[in-house]
Amino acid sequence: MREPTPHGTWDGIRRAAHQVDAATPADRDRAVDALRAFAILGVVLGHWLVTALVADGGNLHTASPLQHLPRLAPISWAFQTLAVFFLVGGHVATRGYTAARARGVPYRTWLVTRLSRLFTPVAAVLALWTVVTVALLFSGTDYSTVRTLVKLALSPLWFLVVFAALTAATPLVTRLNPLWPLAVVLHVDLLRFGLGAPQSLGWVNLAAGWLVPYTLGAAWARGELERARAGWVLLLGGAAATAGLVLWAGYPASMVGVPGASVSNLDPPTLAAVTFGLTQCGLALLLRDRLRRTMRRPLAWTAVALVNLSAMTIFLWHQTAMMATTATGLLAGRLPGLHTRPDDLVWVAYRLTWLPAFALALTVCWTAFRAYEHGRPAGRGRSRVVRTGHAPADRPRTAGPRRV
């Protein structure tokens, strides 16, 4: 048997990409899928770059280079992309609910279908980490280490809970003006930072803060943000507000939590995090046409489609992949950029070299658990993530990644 040549392999990849491109419905807004893919990958890379598991004796504890190198705060500006994900989520949910109503689909059926896509993959994560936690405790592993690992592994679940709540509220918030939840965030921060109200009041912003980009996505679905002016207002207004809050109101420059910091912009969301999210949403809206043109290229579209097909698997397992790499590395000793304190630029350079290893570990997780994202055991039936139809001979068969 002849071994495939690099040229032959590349030709095969291109043929497959053209097949995916041809099978995608013509009316699909590929910019939406591209924005979702970029948002997911931004979160993954952000966690891999700013989350360190430091080996201290026989224990592991979390640390962050942002804790020791505050000049690296702009890294969080590039990789804290949750607002874009909620923007896309609000857009897709509003369009999906409107279409379901037009077809006479009951709200409950629509909601159960959407939430099952979110939470079916969670069962695999919870099952594995239940076993791992029990095994670690029985093996005598220090409780603080076990707690650190479990907290990191399950940290993505908070996002799913908020996203599910907003999805369930879609019929109520589909026409809500984004200024209303923005006003709630403003008043909550004024009360807790300016008037001495309990800090626990900030958890109101967990819903109100992410409701802002979600309702912007709903407005986009209604056709209210099609003009470039809307994107520029959000981009420039959000950037100016964020700069003012950081420079003159004492908000942290980092848009993610930093261990040891007195205030986190993300846990719960602050006004600065929300205005920064408006900046990101404005940029996303301005890039839509360019993304649509770029996604006409079969290879670019196929890459985005593959990320969207496995979005939940990537999101749920990326922390586990990082921890698996860290634990495996301990067999070779205390490795720089993996187990050492993230307190200098040397650590950053080493961490960048570990990213391919994290990606490889995530690929292993993806291979093992991607079937659960589609609600079926591995090897049984065709994935529901691709829509297919048997069309008449004069109509092409269509396929495309589902919307989450």
KEMI-340253 format. One record per residue (C-alpha): residue number from 1; residue in one letter; chain; x, y, z. Coordinates in nm, 2 decimals. Last residue first. Layout:
% KEMI-340253
PT     i   aa   ch       c1       c2       c3
PT   NUM    A    A        X        Y        Z
...
END
This chain:
% KEMI-340253
PT     i   aa   ch       c1       c2       c3
PT   404    V    A    -2.57     2.64     2.08
PT   403    R    A    -2.63     2.65     1.70
PT   402    R    A    -2.60     2.33     1.51
PT   401    P    A    -2.31     2.28     1.27
PT   400    G    A    -2.41     2.25     0.91
PT   399    A    A    -2.56     2.02     0.65
PT   398    T    A    -2.75     2.05     0.34
PT   397    R    A    -2.83     1.81     0.06
PT   396    P    A    -2.85     1.98    -0.27
PT   395    R    A    -3.19     2.02    -0.45
PT   394    D    A    -3.26     1.89    -0.80
PT   393    A    A    -3.24     1.53    -0.69
PT   392    P    A    -3.49     1.57    -0.41
PT   391    A    A    -3.35     1.63    -0.07
PT   390    H    A    -3.25     1.38     0.20
PT   389    G    A    -3.17     1.61     0.49
PT   388    T    A    -2.88     1.66     0.72
PT   387    R    A    -2.82     1.88     1.01
PT   386    V    A    -2.49     1.81     1.18
PT   385    V    A    -2.47     1.81     1.56
PT   384    R    A    -2.72     1.53     1.57
PT   383    S    A    -2.43     1.29     1.53
PT   382    R    A    -2.50     0.98     1.34
PT   381    G    A    -2.57     0.66     1.53
PT   380    R    A    -2.38     0.48     1.80
PT   379    G    A    -2.01     0.49     1.81
PT   378    A    A    -1.96     0.69     2.13
PT   377    P    A    -2.27     0.71     2.35
PT   376    R    A    -2.53     0.97     2.24
PT   375    G    A    -2.64     1.32     2.35
PT   374    H    A    -2.44     1.52     2.09
PT   373    E    A    -2.20     1.66     2.35
PT   372    Y    A    -2.16     1.31     2.49
PT   371    A    A    -1.99     1.20     2.16
PT   370    R    A    -1.72     1.46     2.22
PT   369    F    A    -1.60     1.27     2.53
PT   368    A    A    -1.30     1.05     2.45
PT   367    T    A    -1.17     1.22     2.13
PT   366    W    A    -1.22     1.56     2.28
PT   365    C    A    -1.03     1.46     2.60
PT   364    V    A    -0.74     1.34     2.39
PT   363    T    A    -0.75     1.66     2.18
PT   362    L    A    -0.75     1.86     2.51
PT   361    A    A    -0.43     1.67     2.61
PT   360    L    A    -0.27     1.77     2.28
PT   359    A    A    -0.38     2.13     2.32
PT   358    F    A    -0.23     2.14     2.67
PT   357    A    A     0.10     2.00     2.52
PT   356    P    A     0.09     2.27     2.24
PT   355    L    A     0.04     2.54     2.51
PT   354    W    A     0.35     2.43     2.71
PT   353    T    A     0.59     2.64     2.51
PT   352    L    A     0.39     2.95     2.59
PT   351    R    A     0.42     2.87     2.96
PT   350    Y    A     0.80     2.87     2.93
PT   349    A    A     0.80     3.22     2.79
PT   348    V    A     0.56     3.34     3.06
PT   347    W    A     0.77     3.18     3.33
PT   346    V    A     1.08     3.37     3.20
PT   345    L    A     0.87     3.68     3.21
PT   344    D    A     0.87     3.67     3.59
PT   343    D    A     0.65     3.57     3.89
PT   342    P    A     0.45     3.27     3.77
PT   341    R    A     0.57     3.04     4.05
PT   340    T    A     0.69     2.71     3.92
PT   339    H    A     0.48     2.39     3.83
PT   338    L    A     0.42     2.43     3.46
PT   337    G    A     0.63     2.73     3.33
PT   336    P    A     0.94     2.57     3.47
PT   335    L    A     0.91     2.20     3.55
PT   334    R    A     0.92     2.06     3.90
PT   333    G    A     1.01     1.69     3.85
PT   332    A    A     0.97     1.45     3.56
PT   331    L    A     0.67     1.27     3.71
PT   330    L    A     0.53     1.61     3.79
PT   329    G    A     0.48     1.66     3.42
PT   328    T    A     0.19     1.41     3.42
PT   327    A    A     0.01     1.61     3.69
PT   326    T    A     0.06     1.94     3.49
PT   325    T    A    -0.06     1.78     3.17
PT   324    A    A    -0.37     1.64     3.34
PT   323    M    A    -0.43     1.98     3.49
PT   322    M    A    -0.42     2.16     3.16
PT   321    A    A    -0.65     1.90     3.00
PT   320    T    A    -0.89     1.92     3.29
PT   319    Q    A    -0.91     2.29     3.24
PT   318    H    A    -0.99     2.25     2.87
PT   317    W    A    -1.26     1.99     2.93
PT   316    L    A    -1.58     2.19     2.97
PT   315    F    A    -1.51     2.45     2.70
PT   314    I    A    -1.37     2.22     2.44
PT   313    T    A    -1.65     1.97     2.49
PT   312    M    A    -1.91     2.25     2.48
PT   311    A    A    -1.78     2.39     2.16
PT   310    S    A    -1.74     2.06     1.98
PT   309    L    A    -1.94     2.12     1.66
PT   308    N    A    -1.86     2.49     1.69
PT   307    V    A    -1.48     2.43     1.68
PT   306    L    A    -1.53     2.20     1.38
PT   305    A    A    -1.74     2.46     1.20
PT   304    V    A    -1.47     2.73     1.25
PT   303    A    A    -1.20     2.51     1.10
PT   302    T    A    -1.43     2.41     0.81
PT   301    W    A    -1.51     2.78     0.74
PT   300    A    A    -1.14     2.88     0.73
PT   299    L    A    -1.07     2.59     0.49
PT   298    P    A    -1.37     2.65     0.27
PT   297    R    A    -1.31     3.02     0.22
PT   296    R    A    -1.65     3.19     0.24
PT   295    M    A    -1.58     3.24     0.61
PT   294    T    A    -1.35     3.52     0.53
PT   293    R    A    -1.62     3.72     0.36
PT   292    R    A    -1.87     3.66     0.64
PT   291    L    A    -1.59     3.76     0.89
PT   290    R    A    -1.53     4.09     0.71
PT   289    D    A    -1.90     4.16     0.72
PT   288    R    A    -1.94     4.08     1.09
PT   287    L    A    -1.63     4.27     1.21
PT   286    L    A    -1.81     4.59     1.32
PT   285    L    A    -2.06     4.38     1.52
PT   284    A    A    -1.77     4.20     1.70
PT   283    L    A    -1.59     4.53     1.77
PT   282    G    A    -1.91     4.67     1.93
PT   281    C    A    -1.96     4.36     2.13
PT   280    Q    A    -1.60     4.38     2.26
PT   279    T    A    -1.64     4.74     2.37
PT   278    L    A    -1.97     4.66     2.53
PT   277    G    A    -1.79     4.38     2.72
PT   276    F    A    -1.55     4.64     2.85
PT   275    T    A    -1.85     4.83     2.98
PT   274    V    A    -1.97     4.52     3.15
PT   273    A    A    -1.63     4.43     3.31
PT   272    A    A    -1.59     4.79     3.43
PT   271    L    A    -1.94     4.79     3.58
PT   270    T    A    -1.84     4.48     3.78
PT   269    P    A    -1.90     4.11     3.71
PT   268    P    A    -1.90     3.89     4.02
PT   267    D    A    -1.63     3.74     4.02
PT   266    L    A    -1.53     3.91     3.69
PT   265    N    A    -1.39     4.25     3.77
PT   264    S    A    -1.23     4.12     4.09
PT   263    V    A    -1.17     4.35     4.38
PT   262    S    A    -0.94     4.30     4.68
PT   261    A    A    -0.68     4.12     4.47
PT   260    G    A    -0.52     3.81     4.63
PT   259    P    A    -0.56     3.59     4.33
PT   258    V    A    -0.64     3.79     4.02
PT   257    G    A    -0.99     3.77     3.87
PT   256    V    A    -1.02     3.85     3.50
PT   255    M    A    -1.06     4.19     3.33
PT   254    S    A    -0.73     4.31     3.47
PT   253    A    A    -0.71     4.69     3.50
PT   252    P    A    -0.88     4.68     3.84
PT   251    Y    A    -1.15     4.94     3.91
PT   250    G    A    -1.03     5.25     4.11
PT   249    A    A    -1.27     5.51     3.97
PT   248    W    A    -1.02     5.73     3.79
PT   247    L    A    -0.80     5.53     3.56
PT   246    V    A    -0.99     5.20     3.56
PT   245    L    A    -1.34     5.35     3.55
PT   244    G    A    -1.24     5.61     3.29
PT   243    A    A    -1.07     5.36     3.06
PT   242    T    A    -1.38     5.13     3.08
PT   241    A    A    -1.62     5.42     2.99
PT   240    A    A    -1.40     5.53     2.70
PT   239    A    A    -1.37     5.18     2.57
PT   238    G    A    -1.75     5.11     2.60
PT   237    G    A    -1.84     5.44     2.43
PT   236    L    A    -1.59     5.38     2.15
PT   235    L    A    -1.68     5.02     2.07
PT   234    L    A    -2.06     5.05     2.15
PT   233    V    A    -2.10     5.36     1.95
PT   232    W    A    -1.89     5.22     1.67
PT   231    G    A    -2.09     4.91     1.65
PT   230    A    A    -2.42     5.09     1.64
PT   229    R    A    -2.29     5.33     1.37
PT   228    A    A    -2.20     5.04     1.15
PT   227    R    A    -2.57     4.98     1.08
PT   226    E    A    -2.72     4.63     1.14
PT   225    L    A    -2.78     4.68     1.51
PT   224    E    A    -3.17     4.69     1.52
PT   223    G    A    -3.22     4.38     1.30
PT   222    R    A    -3.43     4.19     1.55
PT   221    A    A    -3.15     3.93     1.59
PT   220    W    A    -2.91     4.22     1.67
PT   219    A    A    -3.15     4.34     1.94
PT   218    A    A    -3.15     3.99     2.09
PT   217    G    A    -2.77     3.99     2.08
PT   216    L    A    -2.77     4.32     2.26
PT   215    T    A    -3.00     4.16     2.51
PT   214    Y    A    -2.74     3.89     2.58
PT   213    P    A    -2.46     4.15     2.59
PT   212    V    A    -2.64     4.33     2.88
PT   211    L    A    -2.78     4.02     3.05
PT   210    W    A    -2.43     3.92     3.13
PT   209    G    A    -2.40     4.20     3.39
PT   208    A    A    -2.76     4.17     3.52
PT   207    A    A    -2.73     3.80     3.60
PT   206    L    A    -2.40     3.79     3.78
PT   205    N    A    -2.46     4.15     3.86
PT   204    V    A    -2.70     4.06     4.14
PT   203    W    A    -2.40     3.88     4.29
PT   202    G    A    -2.26     4.23     4.38
PT   201    L    A    -2.50     4.25     4.67
PT   200    S    A    -2.27     4.01     4.85
PT   199    Q    A    -2.03     4.30     4.89
PT   198    P    A    -2.27     4.44     5.16
PT   197    A    A    -2.35     4.81     5.10
PT   196    G    A    -2.08     5.07     5.18
PT   195    L    A    -2.21     5.36     4.99
PT   194    G    A    -1.95     5.40     4.71
PT   193    F    A    -1.83     5.05     4.64
PT   192    R    A    -2.13     4.84     4.73
PT   191    L    A    -2.41     5.08     4.64
PT   190    L    A    -2.25     5.24     4.34
PT   189    D    A    -2.16     4.90     4.21
PT   188    V    A    -2.52     4.78     4.24
PT   187    H    A    -2.65     5.11     4.08
PT   186    L    A    -2.43     5.07     3.77
PT   185    V    A    -2.50     4.70     3.73
PT   184    V    A    -2.88     4.77     3.75
PT   183    A    A    -2.84     5.06     3.50
PT   182    L    A    -2.67     4.82     3.26
PT   181    P    A    -2.96     4.58     3.31
PT   180    W    A    -3.20     4.85     3.19
PT   179    L    A    -2.97     5.00     2.92
PT   178    P    A    -2.98     4.67     2.73
PT   177    N    A    -3.34     4.74     2.63
PT   176    L    A    -3.55     4.43     2.69
PT   175    R    A    -3.72     4.30     2.37
PT   174    T    A    -3.61     3.94     2.40
PT   173    V    A    -3.59     3.96     2.77
PT   172    L    A    -3.91     3.78     2.87
PT   171    P    A    -3.92     3.52     2.59
PT   170    T    A    -3.55     3.46     2.64
PT   169    A    A    -3.57     3.39     3.02
PT   168    A    A    -3.49     3.02     2.98
PT   167    T    A    -3.18     3.12     2.78
PT   166    L    A    -3.08     3.37     3.04
PT   165    A    A    -3.10     3.10     3.31
PT   164    A    A    -2.91     2.85     3.09
PT   163    F    A    -2.63     3.10     3.03
PT   162    V    A    -2.60     3.17     3.40
PT   161    V    A    -2.58     2.80     3.49
PT   160    L    A    -2.35     2.73     3.20
PT   159    F    A    -2.11     3.00     3.31
PT   158    W    A    -2.09     2.87     3.66
PT   157    L    A    -2.01     2.53     3.52
PT   156    P    A    -1.67     2.64     3.38
PT   155    S    A    -1.53     2.63     3.73
PT   154    L    A    -1.58     2.26     3.76
PT   153    A    A    -1.22     2.15     3.68
PT   152    L    A    -1.06     2.44     3.85
PT   151    K    A    -1.26     2.39     4.17
PT   150    V    A    -1.19     2.02     4.16
PT   149    L    A    -0.82     2.07     4.13
PT   148    T    A    -0.79     2.33     4.41
PT   147    R    A    -1.01     2.13     4.64
PT   146    V    A    -0.80     1.82     4.59
PT   145    T    A    -0.48     2.02     4.66
PT   144    S    A    -0.64     2.16     4.98
PT   143    Y    A    -0.74     1.82     5.09
PT   142    D    A    -0.39     1.68     5.07
PT   141    T    A    -0.37     1.36     4.87
PT   140    G    A    -0.40     1.05     5.10
PT   139    S    A    -0.49     0.80     4.82
PT   138    F    A    -0.85     0.78     4.95
PT   137    L    A    -0.89     1.15     4.88
PT   136    L    A    -0.74     1.13     4.54
PT   135    A    A    -0.95     0.84     4.44
PT   134    V    A    -1.27     1.00     4.56
PT   133    T    A    -1.19     1.32     4.37
PT   132    V    A    -1.10     1.13     4.05
PT   131    V    A    -1.42     0.93     4.06
PT   130    T    A    -1.64     1.23     4.11
PT   129    W    A    -1.43     1.42     3.85
PT   128    L    A    -1.51     1.16     3.59
PT   127    A    A    -1.89     1.15     3.66
PT   126    L    A    -1.92     1.53     3.68
PT   125    V    A    -1.74     1.58     3.35
PT   124    A    A    -1.95     1.31     3.18
PT   123    A    A    -2.27     1.45     3.31
PT   122    V    A    -2.18     1.80     3.19
PT   121    P    A    -2.19     1.69     2.82
PT   120    T    A    -2.58     1.66     2.85
PT   119    F    A    -2.61     2.00     3.00
PT   118    L    A    -2.58     2.25     2.72
PT   117    R    A    -2.75     2.06     2.43
PT   116    S    A    -3.01     1.94     2.68
PT   115    L    A    -3.08     2.31     2.75
PT   114    R    A    -3.17     2.39     2.39
PT   113    T    A    -3.41     2.10     2.35
PT   112    V    A    -3.57     2.15     2.68
PT   111    L    A    -3.63     2.52     2.61
PT   110    W    A    -3.79     2.46     2.27
PT   109    T    A    -4.01     2.19     2.40
PT   108    R    A    -4.12     2.40     2.70
PT   107    Y    A    -4.19     2.70     2.48
PT   106    P    A    -4.43     2.50     2.26
PT   105    V    A    -4.34     2.46     1.89
PT   104    G    A    -4.60     2.63     1.67
PT   103    R    A    -4.37     2.67     1.37
PT   102    A    A    -4.37     3.05     1.41
PT   101    R    A    -4.31     3.01     1.78
PT   100    A    A    -4.01     2.79     1.71
PT    99    A    A    -3.87     3.05     1.46
PT    98    T    A    -3.90     3.33     1.72
PT    97    Y    A    -3.74     3.11     1.98
PT    96    G    A    -3.45     3.02     1.75
PT    95    R    A    -3.39     3.38     1.64
PT    94    T    A    -3.39     3.50     2.00
PT    93    A    A    -3.17     3.21     2.11
PT    92    V    A    -2.92     3.27     1.84
PT    91    H    A    -2.88     3.65     1.90
PT    90    G    A    -2.88     3.61     2.28
PT    89    G    A    -2.61     3.34     2.26
PT    88    V    A    -2.40     3.54     2.01
PT    87    L    A    -2.39     3.84     2.25
PT    86    F    A    -2.34     3.60     2.54
PT    85    F    A    -2.03     3.45     2.37
PT    84    V    A    -1.90     3.80     2.28
PT    83    A    A    -1.93     3.90     2.65
PT    82    L    A    -1.74     3.60     2.75
PT    81    T    A    -1.43     3.70     2.56
PT    80    Q    A    -1.17     3.75     2.83
PT    79    F    A    -0.88     3.66     2.61
PT    78    A    A    -0.76     3.99     2.46
PT    77    W    A    -0.83     4.22     2.75
PT    76    S    A    -0.69     3.97     2.99
PT    75    I    A    -0.35     3.99     2.81
PT    74    P    A    -0.37     4.37     2.86
PT    73    A    A    -0.31     4.30     3.24
PT    72    L    A     0.05     4.19     3.17
PT    71    R    A     0.18     4.50     3.34
PT    70    P    A     0.04     4.36     3.67
PT    69    L    A     0.33     4.10     3.67
PT    68    H    A     0.31     3.92     4.01
PT    67    Q    A    -0.06     3.87     4.04
PT    66    L    A    -0.12     3.88     3.67
PT    65    P    A     0.12     3.58     3.64
PT    64    S    A    -0.15     3.39     3.82
PT    63    A    A    -0.15     3.14     4.11
PT    62    T    A    -0.33     2.82     4.20
PT    61    H    A    -0.22     2.57     4.46
PT    60    L    A    -0.06     2.22     4.44
PT    59    N    A     0.07     2.03     4.74
PT    58    G    A     0.35     1.79     4.81
PT    57    G    A     0.62     2.06     4.85
PT    56    D    A     0.48     2.36     4.67
PT    55    A    A     0.39     2.27     4.32
PT    54    V    A     0.23     2.58     4.15
PT    53    L    A    -0.07     2.53     3.93
PT    52    A    A    -0.08     2.84     3.71
PT    51    T    A    -0.38     3.01     3.55
PT    50    V    A    -0.30     3.31     3.33
PT    49    L    A    -0.20     3.16     3.00
PT    48    W    A    -0.41     2.84     3.00
PT    47    H    A    -0.72     3.02     3.12
PT    46    G    A    -0.69     3.29     2.85
PT    45    L    A    -0.62     3.03     2.58
PT    44    V    A    -0.95     2.85     2.67
PT    43    V    A    -1.15     3.17     2.71
PT    42    G    A    -1.03     3.31     2.37
PT    41    L    A    -1.09     2.97     2.20
PT    40    I    A    -1.46     2.99     2.31
PT    39    A    A    -1.50     3.35     2.20
PT    38    F    A    -1.33     3.29     1.87
PT    37    A    A    -1.55     3.00     1.79
PT    36    R    A    -1.86     3.19     1.89
PT    35    L    A    -1.76     3.48     1.67
PT    34    A    A    -1.70     3.25     1.37
PT    33    D    A    -2.03     3.08     1.42
PT    32    V    A    -2.22     3.41     1.41
PT    31    A    A    -2.01     3.53     1.11
PT    30    R    A    -2.12     3.22     0.92
PT    29    D    A    -2.48     3.35     0.89
PT    28    R    A    -2.65     3.05     0.74
PT    27    D    A    -2.87     3.13     0.44
PT    26    A    A    -2.67     2.92     0.20
PT    25    P    A    -2.70     2.61     0.41
PT    24    T    A    -2.37     2.43     0.46
PT    23    A    A    -2.31     2.12     0.25
PT    22    A    A    -2.09     2.30    -0.01
PT    21    D    A    -1.86     2.43     0.26
PT    20    V    A    -1.83     2.09     0.43
PT    19    Q    A    -1.76     1.93     0.10
PT    18    H    A    -1.50     2.20     0.01
PT    17    A    A    -1.33     2.14     0.34
PT    16    A    A    -1.31     1.76     0.28
PT    15    R    A    -1.16     1.82    -0.07
PT    14    R    A    -0.91     2.06     0.09
PT    13    I    A    -0.81     1.81     0.35
PT    12    G    A    -0.77     1.54     0.09
PT    11    D    A    -0.55     1.76    -0.12
PT    10    W    A    -0.33     1.83     0.18
PT     9    T    A    -0.29     1.46     0.25
PT     8    G    A    -0.20     1.40    -0.12
PT     7    H    A     0.07     1.67    -0.11
PT     6    P    A     0.21     1.54     0.22
PT     5    T    A     0.23     1.20     0.05
PT     4    P    A     0.01     0.91     0.16
PT     3    E    A     0.20     0.58     0.19
PT     2    R    A     0.13     0.34    -0.09
PT     1    M    A     0.00     0.00     0.00
END
